[in-house]
């Protein structure tokens, strides 16, 4: 596989551990270089060689799915049942109900 940067100048296969450690260091100024190296060494020793998959966030429900959720909400199902069944938050459920069937 090529390790040349893509059209945006990004490495197509960045070292995810280095990316995470850089962000942690930026957010945690008290983390020393030695501590960061120790964390990196520990993680590489434990997980080195493993392929890691980082899933993207879940996609939003389609208009039809939102309408189905709205229809169920107008029935006798509890908020908890609906949020569990459809994998949405209560806030999303309330938004779908507020917007009505035309959402």
C-alpha positions in Angstrom: 0.0 0.0 0.0 1.1 3.5 -0.8 2.0 5.8 2.1 2.1 8.9 -0.1 -0.2 11.7 1.1 -3.5 11.9 -0.7 -4.8 15.0 -2.6 -5.5 16.8 0.7 -1.9 16.1 2.0 -3.1 13.5 4.5 -1.5 10.1 5.0 -4.0 7.5 3.8 -3.0 5.2 6.6 -2.1 7.4 9.6 -0.8 5.8 12.8 -3.9 6.1 14.9 -2.0 5.8 18.1 0.2 8.8 17.2 -2.9 10.8 16.2 -4.7 10.1 19.5 -1.6 10.8 21.6 -1.0 14.2 19.8 -4.6 15.2 20.5 -4.3 14.0 24.2 -1.1 16.0 24.6 -2.7 19.1 23.1 -5.7 18.8 25.5 -3.5 17.8 28.5 -0.5 20.1 28.8 0.6 18.4 32.0 1.3 15.1 30.2 5.1 14.9 29.8 7.0 13.5 26.9 8.1 10.6 29.0 4.5 9.8 30.1 3.3 9.9 26.5 6.1 7.6 25.4 5.3 5.2 28.2 1.6 5.2 27.2 2.5 4.6 23.6 4.9 1.7 24.5 2.2 0.1 26.7 -0.5 0.3 24.1 1.9 -1.0 21.3 3.0 -3.9 23.5 -0.6 -4.8 24.3 -2.3 -4.2 21.0 0.6 -4.0 18.5 -0.1 -5.7 15.2 -3.9 -5.7 15.6 -6.1 -4.1 13.1 -8.4 -1.5 14.6 -11.7 -0.5 13.1 -13.2 2.8 14.2 -16.8 2.9 13.0 -18.3 6.2 11.9 -21.2 7.6 13.8 -24.6 6.1 13.1 -26.5 7.6 10.2 -29.6 9.6 10.8 -33.0 7.9 10.2 -34.6 8.5 6.8 -37.7 10.5 6.4 -39.8 7.3 6.3 -38.2 6.0 9.4 -38.8 9.3 11.2 -42.5 9.2 10.1 -42.8 5.6 11.4 -41.3 6.7 14.7 -43.8 9.5 14.9 -46.7 7.2 14.2 -45.5 4.8 16.9 -45.2 7.7 19.3 -48.8 8.6 18.7 -49.7 5.1 19.8 -49.4 3.7 23.3 -45.6 2.9 23.2 -43.6 4.5 26.0 -40.7 6.8 25.3 -38.2 4.2 26.6 -39.6 1.5 24.3 -39.4 3.7 21.3 -35.9 5.0 22.0 -34.6 1.5 22.7 -36.3 0.0 19.6 -35.1 2.6 17.2 -31.7 3.4 18.9 -32.4 7.1 19.2 -32.2 9.5 22.1 -35.3 11.0 23.9 -34.3 14.3 22.5 -34.6 13.0 18.9 -37.9 11.3 19.7 -39.3 14.5 21.1 -38.0 16.4 18.0 -39.7 13.9 15.7 -43.0 14.3 17.6 -42.7 18.1 17.7 -42.1 18.2 13.9 -45.0 15.9 13.3 -45.5 13.5 10.4 -44.1 16.1 7.9 -40.6 15.8 9.3 
